[in-house]
Every structure is written in C-alpha cells, then in structure tokens.
Amino acid sequence: MALVFAAVWGLGSVGVTHAEQLAARSATSIKSDLNYLIYTPDNYASSDKAYPLVVWLHGGDQGGTDVEKVRSSGIPKLIEDGKTFPFLVLSPQNPSEELLYPIEKVEAVLDEVMSKYRVDRTRVYVVGFSRGGFGTWAMAEQFPDKFAAFVPIAGGGNRHYLSRTNEKAAFWVFHGTNDDVIPLSDSVVLYERLVGLKRNARLSVLEGADHSGVEWAALNDPELWDWLLKQRLEVVPQ
C-alpha cells in the first residue's frame, strides 16, 4: 500500500508549479480626511507666541460625518457655552458611529494643524472620554513622544502596550464608581500598570458618578487644567 501511495504522489507532482509568497511595499499614504473643530484663544490673532494644544477625543454619540455633533459634548460644549481656554483645542470627529478612533488619522490631522498654527510642541496633550478615552490610551502607546500628558476619562485599553509610553509623560485617569457602560476596573488595571512602570500617573475615582457624569465632573475641575498646563516635554518632538 505504501508503494502505491508513493507512486500516486509521484505522478501527481509531475509538472506542478509551486505557490509563491512575494515581498512587496505599499505606497499608499494615510489621508488626513477627518472633520474637526479648531479653537483658538481670544488673544491668538493679536500675538505671535506659541500656544499649548489639547486634542479632544469625543465619546461615541458624536461620531459620523456631521461635525456639528462634536459641539454637543466635552470641551467643545464648554466652549459653546462660553468657557474660554488659554490653549488651542483640536477636536477631530471619529468618522465611525460604532468603531474606535482611527488614531493614525488623528495623528495626521494633528500634524496638519501644527503646521498651520503656532503650537508649543512641548505642550501638546490628549483628553478623551469613553470611546475617546480608549483613543487617548491608544495615542499614548502608539505616539509616545508626541504628547506631554494624557487624560483618559471613563475609557479603557490594552495594558500590555503601556510599556511603550513615554517615561516623561504624565497621566491623570478619571472614572466613576457607578459607570455601567465602561467598568471602573478598565481604568484601574491600566493605572496600576502605569504605577508598576513607574510612570507619572494619578487616578481619580469619583464616588457615585455614572458614565456621563464623570465626563463633566472631570472637565469642570479647575485643578485638571492647572495640572495639565504644567506638563511639558523636555525635548521638542520632531
């Protein structure tokens, strides 16, 4: 029987062309085609100085193609309601109503904005809520040398890649005890990983705050903005 199989195999292999696995390189570039809002401080036009910049990543309800939806929550909502800030605010819109932020596109938009506006590149920060909180953690892991501080609010992520974060960057994590959308444990696990890595990290667990409540509690905390603007990278990112 073994001889028969050998003969059949040998006959079947005569003239067969083997499959190939070829190496290639894509020439496709990432389009920075996201919609976004840009806020400039009152004195921006009359000055020549560089300003800090905050990247705001919104939650799930503001995704899609209508950029006006971005004004309805978070930092853009505070601005619409009359609050002023001493820094630029870039608020890119997640093009998906279901998926996480495409952070490579967020970085591309940020690069474009920094080329057009006077930005202090040692003082660029990311603040994000819920789905944007996930984006904040991802930005810290994927672009560690670009930002001086990260503020994920009611978010989550992959703790295994936090070892890639910048040792000089600072983190302030917010989450509510009554969050029934993203579990508090998602933030605690990531924070504890940062502590284990000896990163500059702090965690605020807001007693009784639900998912939406923690967003407003964090953003209306004056201490957050005072703390954020003190964070600075020692080396200007290239």
Residue pairs with C-beta under 8 A, 6 or more apart in sequence:
30 104
30 105
30 108
31 105
31 108
32 105
32 108
32 109
32 111
32 112
33 105
34 92
34 93
34 95
34 102
34 105
34 106
34 109
35 65
35 67
35 70
35 92
35 93
35 95
36 67
36 70
36 90
36 91
36 92
36 93
36 109
36 113
37 67
37 70
37 71
37 76
37 89
37 90
37 91
38 88
38 89
38 90
38 91
38 113
38 117
39 75
39 76
39 79
39 85
39 88
39 89
39 91
40 51
40 88
40 117
41 51
41 84
41 85
41 86
41 87
41 88
42 84
44 51
44 88
44 118
48 118
49 118
50 118
50 119
50 120
50 121
51 86
51 87
51 88
51 117
51 118
51 119
51 120
52 86
52 87
52 88
52 119
52 120
52 123
52 124
52 125
52 229
53 87
53 88
53 89
53 90
53 113
53 114
53 117
53 119
53 120
53 123
53 124
53 125
54 75
54 85
54 87
54 88
54 89
54 90
54 124
54 125
54 126
54 127
54 228
55 90
55 91
55 92
55 106
55 110
55 124
55 125
55 126
55 127
55 139
55 147
56 74
56 75
56 76
56 89
56 90
56 91
56 127
56 128
56 132
57 92
57 94
57 101
57 106
57 126
57 127
57 128
57 129
57 131
57 132
57 133
57 135
57 136
57 139
58 70
58 73
58 74
58 76
58 91
58 93
58 94
58 128
58 129
58 131
58 132
59 73
59 74
59 129
59 130
59 131
59 132
59 215
60 94
60 97
60 98
60 130
60 131
61 69
61 72
61 73
62 69
62 70
62 72
62 73
62 93
62 94
63 69
63 93
63 94
63 95
63 96
63 97
63 98
63 131
64 93
64 94
64 95
64 96
64 97
65 93
65 95
67 93
69 93
70 76
70 91
70 93
71 77
71 80
73 129
73 215
74 91
74 129
74 132
74 215
74 219
75 85
75 89
75 91
75 127
75 219
76 89
76 91
78 219
78 220
79 85
79 89
85 225
86 229
87 123
87 229
88 113
88 117
88 119
90 109
90 110
90 113
92 101
92 105
92 106
92 109
92 110
94 100
94 101
94 102
94 131
94 132
94 135
95 102
96 102
100 131
100 134
100 135
100 138
101 131
101 132
101 134
101 135
101 138
103 135
103 138
103 139
103 142
103 143
104 142
106 135
106 139
107 139
107 142
107 143
107 146
110 124
110 146
113 119
114 121
114 124
121 233
121 236
121 237
122 148
122 232
122 233
122 234
122 235
122 236
122 237
123 148
123 229
123 231
123 232
123 233
124 146
124 147
124 148
124 237
125 147
125 148
125 149
125 150
125 151
125 228
125 231
126 135
126 136
126 139
126 140
126 147
126 149
126 150
126 151
127 136
127 150
127 151
127 153
127 219
127 228
128 134
128 135
128 136
128 151
128 152
128 153
128 155
129 153
129 154
129 155
129 215
130 153
130 154
130 155
130 181
130 182
130 211
130 215
131 155
132 153
132 155
133 152
133 153
133 154
133 155
133 156
133 182
134 152
134 155
134 156
134 157
135 155
136 150
136 151
136 152
136 153
136 155
137 150
137 152
137 155
137 156
137 157
137 158
137 162
137 190
138 157
139 146
139 147
139 150
140 147
140 150
140 162
140 165
140 166
140 169
140 171
141 157
141 158
141 161
141 162
141 164
141 165
142 164
144 164
144 165
144 166
144 169
145 166
145 233
145 237
146 237
147 166
147 169
147 233
148 168
148 169
148 170
148 231
148 232
148 233
149 169
149 170
149 171
149 172
149 228
149 231
150 169
150 170
150 171
150 172
151 171
151 172
151 173
151 174
151 218
151 224
151 228
152 171
152 173
152 174
152 187
152 190
153 174
153 175
153 214
153 215
153 218
153 219
154 174
154 175
154 176
154 179
154 181
154 182
154 187
154 211
154 214
154 215
155 182
155 186
155 187
156 182
156 183
156 186
156 187
156 190
157 186
157 190
159 189
159 190
159 193
162 190
162 193
162 194
162 197
162 199
163 197
165 194
165 197
165 199
166 233
167 198
167 199
168 200
168 233
168 234
169 199
169 200
169 231
169 233
170 200
170 201
170 227
170 231
171 191
171 194
171 199
171 200
171 201
171 202
172 201
172 202
172 203
172 204
172 224
172 227
172 228
173 187
173 190
173 191
173 201
173 202
173 203
173 204
174 187
174 203
174 204
174 206
174 214
174 217
174 218
175 182
175 184
175 186
175 187
175 188
175 203
175 204
175 205
175 206
175 214
176 184
176 205
176 206
176 208
176 209
176 210
176 211
176 213
176 214
176 217
177 184
177 205
177 206
177 207
177 208
177 209
178 208
178 209
178 210
178 213
179 209
179 210
179 211
179 214
180 210
180 211
181 211
182 211
184 205
187 203
188 203
188 205
191 201
191 203
194 201
195 201
204 218
206 213
206 214
206 217
206 218
209 217
218 224
